[in-house]
Amino acid sequence: MSDADVAVLLLVRVVVGLVMLLHGLNHWRGGGRIEGTARWFTGLGLRQGVLQAWASVVTEVGAGALLVLGLLTQFACAAVISVMLVAGLLAHRPNGFFVFKDGYEYVLTLAVVALALAVLGPGRWSVDHAAGVDLSGWTGGAIALGVAVVATGGLLGTFWRPEPRADAESEADAQSEAGAESESGTEPQSTVEDPAPQSTTAPFDQEAR
């Protein structure tokens, strides 16, 4: 591996690591802090929001620091992939692909980059290389992807309990009733209470996205 290859791996490792680390710190100290992050996770249908918030902080900060150091690289990549899977499946998937529509474009990119790092390895300028640890290649990719899928499945199976939502159906019924009354020449009488204010905690998920 040439010096240029090693430098590129270092650059990608450090950038992805810092992105994860800063997102984790933002979940902890930014905006609504742990309480706001916990409310956001609860809104996604995950039980024990405070636990989820702290788990996201530890996972993201830990994975970010490990990637910057090039230590336990494949397991750090697994943590990144798992975080992106959870975010993509629960928060971004309903919004489509594009990031400017809050879709899964961004989290997909980070997950694929993390998987590529797991396959390529951290390079010579890393703690793993200094310690003689080499899990690169198909083995490294399989470790990262396998651990990520198992961790994500375990998290969702244990904590994901979304509440049934009939908001869309209620709104459609109300619109139909209003349309019928309008056609009959009578003033529609609203029987639907004003919706609750939208949560202001959505920006606190900018970690995980």
Secondary structure, DSSP 4 states (H G I P E B T S, - for coil): --HHHHHHHHHHHHHHHHHHHHHHHHHHHSTTHHHHHHHHHHHTTBSSHHHHHHHHHHHHHHHHHHHHHT-SHHHHHHHHHHHHHHHIIIIIGGG-S-GGGT-SHHHHHHHHHHHHHHHH---SSSHHHHTT----THHHHHHHHHHHHHHHHHHHHHHB-PPP--HHHHHHHHHHHHHHHHHTTPPPPP-SPPPPPPPS-GGGGTTT-
